[in-house]
Amino acid sequence: MLRWFQALMPKEDKFFDMFEAHALTLISGAGALRRLLDGGAEVPAHCADIATHEQKADDITRDVMLAVRRTFITPFDRSDIRDLITSMDDAIDQMHKTAKTIILFEVRTFEPAMLALGEVIVRMADLTGQAVPLLRHLHGNAAELNRITEEIVQLEEQSDQLCDQGLAALYKGPGQADPMRFIVGSEIYDHLEKVADRFEDVANRINSVLIEHL
């Protein structure tokens, strides 16, 4: 009876608007992170940009959590909504942690594999931005959502390889003469890899929604 009643009730589409707004902060944050990895005097400005996007994302996440409590009929399970927006917010939070580490150690030049990781992160953010609007119509977009999330998972595997290759090159190269450079570089690689991991988490949450509701 409850399921039948819920089917008759209008569902709140504002959640999708908020998901899409948050996805835009991910795309903007990833772009700023990639520009940051070009190095130079503009690094602090790009770090500040990431912080701005992270704050916007936090505001949206807070609005979603509030709406979950106040909305009678939600587009899908409340726990799924919370998990999805939390995983998205974790991704930009990790970008912010990366930027703060770079500011802390005053890094202004970056290794080639770090730039490659930045490109992977931009692609993952773009794919997330493509996937989120498709959640409005799960049944019609299931195949495309599966394709997108599979690509995100593959990109995360690529990020692991890039991180391993970058660490090896850093250890065998500049790290031999300057151990501190290896330590700092390892920290940055770890943060970048975690950004990619968080995007994989988002993809997994989207898959969970698909499995739950199809």
C-alpha positions as CSV (number, residue, x, y, z in Angstrom):
1,M,0.0,0.0,0.0
2,L,2.8,2.4,0.9
3,R,4.6,1.8,-2.4
4,W,1.4,2.4,-4.3
5,F,0.8,5.6,-2.4
6,Q,4.3,6.9,-3.0
7,A,3.9,6.2,-6.7
8,L,1.0,8.7,-6.8
9,M,2.8,11.4,-4.9
10,P,4.9,14.0,-6.7
11,K,8.6,13.5,-6.1
12,E,11.0,16.3,-5.3
13,D,13.2,17.0,-8.4
14,K,15.2,19.5,-6.4
15,F,17.6,16.7,-5.4
16,F,18.6,16.3,-9.0
17,D,19.2,20.0,-9.3
18,M,21.5,19.9,-6.3
19,F,23.3,16.8,-7.5
20,E,24.0,18.5,-10.8
21,A,25.1,21.7,-9.1
22,H,27.6,19.7,-7.0
23,A,28.9,17.9,-10.0
24,L,29.7,21.3,-11.5
25,T,31.9,22.0,-8.5
26,L,33.7,18.8,-9.1
27,I,34.4,19.7,-12.7
28,S,35.6,23.2,-11.7
29,G,37.7,21.9,-8.9
30,A,39.3,19.2,-11.1
31,G,40.1,21.9,-13.7
32,A,41.7,24.1,-11.1
33,L,43.7,21.1,-9.8
34,R,45.0,20.4,-13.3
35,R,46.0,24.0,-13.8
36,L,47.8,23.9,-10.4
37,L,49.9,21.0,-11.6
38,D,51.3,23.1,-14.4
39,G,53.3,24.8,-11.6
40,G,54.7,28.3,-11.4
41,A,53.7,31.4,-9.6
42,E,49.9,30.8,-10.1
43,V,49.9,27.7,-7.9
44,P,48.5,29.6,-4.8
45,A,45.8,31.2,-6.9
46,H,44.7,27.8,-8.2
47,C,44.7,26.4,-4.6
48,A,42.4,29.3,-3.6
49,D,40.1,28.4,-6.5
50,I,39.9,24.8,-5.3
51,A,39.0,26.0,-1.8
52,T,36.2,28.2,-3.2
53,H,34.7,25.3,-5.2
54,E,35.0,23.1,-2.1
55,Q,33.1,25.6,0.0
56,K,30.3,25.7,-2.6
57,A,30.2,21.9,-2.6
58,D,29.9,21.9,1.2
59,D,27.0,24.3,1.0
60,I,25.2,22.1,-1.5
61,T,25.9,19.0,0.5
62,R,24.4,20.6,3.6
63,D,21.3,21.6,1.6
64,V,20.9,18.0,0.4
65,M,21.1,16.6,3.9
66,L,18.6,19.1,5.1
67,A,16.2,18.4,2.2
68,V,16.4,14.6,2.9
69,R,15.0,15.3,6.4
70,R,12.3,17.7,5.3
71,T,11.1,16.0,2.1
72,F,8.2,13.5,2.4
73,I,8.8,11.7,-1.0
74,T,12.4,11.5,-2.3
75,P,13.4,10.4,-5.8
76,F,15.1,7.3,-4.4
77,D,16.1,5.9,-1.0
78,R,17.2,8.5,1.5
79,S,20.3,6.4,2.4
80,D,21.2,6.4,-1.3
81,I,20.9,10.1,-1.6
82,R,23.0,10.7,1.5
83,D,25.7,8.2,0.3
84,L,25.8,9.7,-3.2
85,I,26.2,13.3,-2.1
86,T,28.7,12.3,0.6
87,S,30.9,10.5,-1.9
88,M,30.7,13.4,-4.3
89,D,31.7,15.8,-1.5
90,D,34.5,13.5,-0.5
91,A,36.0,13.9,-4.0
92,I,36.3,17.7,-3.8
93,D,37.3,17.5,-0.2
94,Q,40.3,15.4,-1.3
95,M,41.2,17.9,-4.0
96,H,41.2,20.6,-1.2
97,K,43.5,18.4,0.9
98,T,45.8,18.0,-2.0
99,A,45.9,21.8,-2.5
100,K,46.6,22.4,1.2
101,T,49.5,19.9,1.1
102,I,51.0,21.7,-1.9
103,I,50.7,25.1,-0.1
104,L,52.2,23.6,3.1
105,F,55.3,22.4,1.3
106,E,55.5,25.4,-1.0
107,V,55.7,23.1,-4.1
108,R,55.8,25.0,-7.4
109,T,57.0,22.3,-9.8
110,F,55.5,18.9,-10.4
111,E,56.5,15.6,-11.9
112,P,55.2,14.5,-15.3
113,A,53.1,11.6,-13.8
114,M,51.4,14.1,-11.5
115,L,50.3,16.1,-14.5
116,A,49.0,12.8,-16.1
117,L,47.1,12.1,-12.9
118,G,45.6,15.6,-13.1
119,E,44.4,14.8,-16.6
120,V,42.8,11.5,-15.4
121,I,41.1,13.4,-12.6
122,V,39.6,15.9,-15.0
123,R,38.3,13.1,-17.2
124,M,36.7,11.4,-14.1
125,A,35.1,14.7,-13.1
126,D,33.7,15.2,-16.6
127,L,32.3,11.7,-16.7
128,T,30.7,12.3,-13.3
129,G,29.2,15.4,-14.6
130,Q,27.7,13.4,-17.5
131,A,26.4,10.7,-15.3
132,V,24.6,12.8,-12.6
133,P,21.9,14.3,-14.9
134,L,21.1,10.8,-16.2
135,L,19.9,9.9,-12.7
136,R,16.7,11.8,-13.4
137,H,15.5,8.9,-15.6
138,L,17.2,5.7,-14.3
139,H,15.3,3.2,-16.5
140,G,16.0,4.9,-19.8
141,N,19.6,5.8,-19.0
142,A,20.8,2.5,-17.3
143,A,23.0,1.4,-20.2
144,E,24.7,4.8,-20.5
145,L,25.2,5.0,-16.7
146,N,26.8,1.6,-16.7
147,R,29.2,2.6,-19.5
148,I,30.2,5.8,-17.7
149,T,30.8,4.2,-14.4
150,E,32.8,1.4,-16.0
151,E,35.1,4.0,-17.6
152,I,35.5,5.8,-14.3
153,V,36.6,2.5,-12.7
154,Q,39.1,1.9,-15.5
155,L,40.5,5.4,-15.0
156,E,41.0,4.7,-11.3
157,E,43.0,1.7,-12.3
158,Q,45.1,3.9,-14.6
159,S,45.6,6.3,-11.8
160,D,47.1,3.5,-9.7
161,Q,49.6,2.7,-12.4
162,L,50.5,6.3,-12.9
163,C,51.1,6.7,-9.2
164,D,53.3,3.7,-9.0
165,Q,55.3,4.7,-12.1
166,G,55.7,8.3,-10.8
167,L,56.9,7.1,-7.4
168,A,59.4,4.8,-9.0
169,A,60.7,7.6,-11.3
170,L,60.9,10.0,-8.4
171,Y,62.8,7.6,-6.2
172,K,65.3,6.6,-9.0
173,G,65.7,10.2,-10.2
174,P,65.5,13.4,-8.1
175,G,64.9,11.5,-4.9
176,Q,68.4,10.1,-4.9
177,A,69.9,13.5,-4.6
178,D,67.2,15.1,-2.5
179,P,65.3,12.7,-0.1
180,M,63.0,15.4,1.0
181,R,61.8,15.9,-2.6
182,F,60.8,12.2,-2.6
183,I,59.0,12.5,0.7
184,V,57.0,15.5,-0.4
185,G,56.4,14.0,-3.9
186,S,55.1,10.8,-2.3
187,E,52.6,12.8,-0.2
188,I,51.3,14.6,-3.3
189,Y,51.0,11.3,-5.3
190,D,49.1,9.8,-2.4
191,H,46.7,12.7,-2.3
192,L,46.2,12.7,-6.1
193,E,45.5,8.9,-6.1
194,K,43.0,9.4,-3.3
195,V,41.1,12.0,-5.5
196,A,40.8,9.3,-8.2
197,D,39.7,6.8,-5.5
198,R,36.9,9.1,-4.4
199,F,35.6,9.4,-7.9
200,E,35.5,5.7,-8.1
201,D,33.4,5.8,-4.9
202,V,31.0,8.1,-6.7
203,A,30.7,5.6,-9.6
204,N,30.1,2.8,-7.2
205,R,27.3,4.8,-5.5
206,I,25.7,5.4,-8.8
207,N,25.8,1.7,-9.6
208,S,24.3,1.0,-6.2
209,V,21.4,3.3,-7.0
210,L,20.9,1.5,-10.4
211,I,20.9,-2.0,-8.7
212,E,18.5,-0.8,-6.0
213,H,16.0,0.8,-8.3
214,L,16.0,-1.1,-11.6
